[in-house]
Amino acid sequence: MKILKNRVYSLILRIFSLFAKFLIVFYLAKFFNLEQVGIYNLFYTSINVGIFLLGLDFYCYSNRRLITDKNKEFETLTDQFIFYIFIFIISIPLFWTLFLLKVIPYKFIFYFYLILLFEHFSQELYRIFIILKKVTVANIIFFIRNGLWIYIAIVLFSGFLSPNLTNLFLLWLSFVIISVILGFIMLHNTIKFKYEYKFSLNRIIYGIKISFPFFLSTIALKILEFLDRYLIKVFHGNEDVGIYTLYYSITSIINIFVFTSVISFLYPKLIIAYQKGLKKLFRRILKKLLFQTTIFSFCSIILVLIGLLLMNHLLKFELSNVIMLMVVIQIFNFILLNISLVFHYQLYATNNDQFILKSTISASVVSVICNFILIPQYSYLGASISMLMANITLLIIRLYYSRRVV
């Protein structure tokens, strides 16, 4: 009963976060011009890419250690955040290129760096609570940084605050800082820390060695996920970026819904079952994860249709044949992605990190080739087709490797 309650609470929080994501998309489309929508989405995309680049996926090492070494929790988490601060500092020049190349206007540079830092911390706290099986707490943090600030922004923009990107980024920054503060407070209350810490460079280097294959895999995934937006901007401009990201946001409900209601609850159990050598339990959880992921993925198509109807009603957008075809392709994209995640977590739980890397790099290569061929001529439709090819590749290769480790 407690598990069911936690699932319901977490799902409600993610639904409100998801609805907020819809609201900001609708609000920007209705009250901002398409160029501003394009700038916002490139800013948002750059933050998301930056989060993954900053961490070098060090959390993959830390999360495993949190499960296997309960007496070293404080040491593990302190190492993790010291490492993140160091990487952020040395990465400042790298992200400066976004402004030198005029991908994002210079006037937003202050907000970009601070949002990047605190978004990264908030994301890592979310992951920590997931692996600690405190999914509801994780989703409270997620809601503050992804949902609550949007509701408040829309209320304030209704008459109390000028609706512009500067004020939007200021509100985003304020609430992501709140989510980080709350996250550390909740972490202190969740874990009985033994406050003993001695810095060890060798320990952090070892963590980097363990995490680096995951980092390479993440780079490949982010290329697969975000390269298309930058290419659409180059070949077709911010307006097409705005259209693509609008419908991408709606169809991504499929992934968000399934991860929240199924994957986030079952994958920590999968890891623990393997670590304890409970092979029958491991296989049972894996089958349950695959079954529920598949069923929930197809059921969530209903949510996509509701989102499309709401958008059509509120914004009076006409769904052309090209856009409808793009939406159908994106729906299949996210269903394939969800199913491939089952085999991703199987490989992760069994420490087959090299197979994760090989599958994502292969899919990324397919994505890059298809994007450069299709986007110049077909814009956002070409991007959707490229993603479909990449996700088919990802699923096939992950499935193949997962059969080798059963």
Order of alpha helices (4+ residues) and beta strands (2+ residues): alpha-alpha-alpha-alpha-alpha-alpha-alpha-alpha-alpha-alpha-alpha-alpha-alpha-alpha-alpha-alpha
